[in-house]
Structures are given as C-alpha cells and as structure tokens.
Amino acid sequence: MTTPHWHFVKKRTADPAGGAVYVNDDRTRYRRTGGEGLVAEAAYQRQLAGLGYPVPRVLEDGTTDDGNVYIVEESLGERSLHDMALENLDDTRALSDTVVDLAADVGGRLLRAQAAHAASADLQALHAWVRTAGWTDNVFAENPDLDNPQVRAAMDRAVAQLAGVPLVRGHLDYGLPNVLPVGVIDWQHHGLVPLGYDTALALEIIRFKGGTKGYLASTEQRRRYLEALNEVARATAGQPLSQHLAPFLLVKALFFLALVKPTDPARTDKHLKWNYRRHLFQEVLEQYEHTGAVDPTLFPTLEDFAARNAAPGRP
C-alpha cells in the first residue's frame, strides 16, 4: 500500500499542544496532529459515527515517532457553510437562502441522531452543562465582577427552565464554520448538552461576531431555520426547540466571553473584543431578566460599539 503524501493546510490553534491539519493528494482524507485531547476526540467521534451522527469516520489514529498524537479521518468536503456564505455575499450582506436550507438539513439530521440516543437529565447534570459549555470557571476568573448573585441567579433560572429537556452527546462549538453540506466536523470541545443546544443557535450566534463574519441572517431566515428544526424536535422529542432559545443564549454568551481577556495592554484590538463580548453578555443578561427572551438583532455591531466607546487613551 502506497504511503499517502500529506499537504499542510493550517495550524491547530485551539489545541494547547499545537499541531496541524494536513490533506492527502486526492483530498479524500485529513490528518490532524496534536496532544492527548485528540485521543479522546477520536474515541468520541467513533462513538458518534456508530450512533448515526453525520460526522467524519475516523480511519486511523496513533502516535508519531516524535510523540505527537495523530488521527486520520475521511473528508466531508472542503467548503463549510461559512465558506459558502462568504462566497455568496452581495452588497446587502444577506446570508444565502441556500446556506440556510443546507444548515436546516444538516441540523435536522444531527438533531434526529441526538434525539434517538437522548438520556434524562437531572438539575445537577444541567448545572454541569452550564459550567462546561459556558466555560464559567474561565469567565469568572477573567471577569471576577461577573461572579455575582445576579449572574448566578440567571444561570439557576436557565437550568430550571430546561428541567425535563433530555441530554445528548453534543458539539459545544456548533456553527456554520463547523458544518458542511454532508455533516459536522471539529468535535474537539464535546460533551453532554440539552437537546437542541447545538443546532438551535447556528444562526443566532452570528451576531456575537459583531458583524465581522461578513454576513447576517435575516429575521425570516432565522424563523424558517428554527421552524424546520422545531418540526424535527416535535417529531422526535415531543417539544419545539425555540422555547429554549433564551437559556441557551445565556450560556452561549458566557462561552463567547471565555478566553478573550488580553494580557498585553498594547493590544487595543483584543481589548475592544473583550469589552464588546462583556457588553453582549450584559445585554443577554438584561434581556433575559426583563423579558425572559433574548433577541440578538438588538446587539450593536462591533463597529458601532467601538464608535460609541472610543475615548482618548482607552483601549
């Protein structure tokens, strides 16, 4: 058997141990290298494939001569829905309806697989999900002022609101960059999540990027996407997903605030991003407290936030 020739694609910046991604000559397989986390990811992905999840099959894994872990998996394609969205942009920055329909199709297939292997959740398990999915230890360490009774009460409310929603094997970082027309990739940050947490937010979380993704989903596109997933959820779990958007978005707002506080005072761009994400978290918190709902269309763009908060000598 001929040894495949691997071509460098990119570095793996999310892995603390480093590593890189490579593709073979005919682009049918990808090879990823990194730390011990890859071992757990490969095992998890194999488990998901056996349960009918739309994920790449892991074909090989092992350790290189220099001690790095590697896995080889089948290619699901080279263009994510994020890539397709950028390719189809026009002057309006409107998200392509084709991308929305593909997102609904893949999200529905993932949701069906998740619902078929759901498990009942108690409040302790839901609290554990909030800590894991929201990276709350990191968020509170970097933003100690947010570790307060108001935030804790909102987290408790979110858990109480989700009582009875089953837990499923989830992605934790689900979004258009990790979704391809035939499946879902990059299962590095995985764990148990309430049914719908991954899929329901795919278009909602675009606003957390502050308009820097280049595209935005319209209200009608978000409604149509959620209704497609609601149909799957009603058929498989007996309840729609849209009723859980607010507690889901509270946890996701924590997630987007994790690991963004800069250590270099000179990095004004990083300080802007951190303060912007803090502002969005506060907006989510206030909306959730006052109305019980969260509407990301009310978020300012990063550009508007920067203009409103510019001050001499302020990062």
Buried (B, 14 or more C-beta within 10 A) or exposed (E): EEEBEBEEBEEBEEBEEEBBBBBBEEEEBBBBBBBEBBBEBBEBBBBBBEBBBBBBBBEEBEEEEEEBBBBBBBBBEEEBBBBBBBEBEEEEEBBBEEBBBBBBBBBBBBBBBBBEBBEEBEEEBBBBBBBBBBBBEBBBEBBEEBEEEEBEEBBEBBBEBBEEBBBBBBBBBBBBBBBBBBBBBBBBBBBBBBBBBBBBBBBBBBBBBBBEBEBBBBEEBBEBBBEBBBBBBEEBBEBBBBBBBBBBBBBBBBBBBBEBBBEEEEEEEBBBBBBBBBBBBEBBBEBBEEEEEBBBEEBBBBEEBBEEEEEEEEB
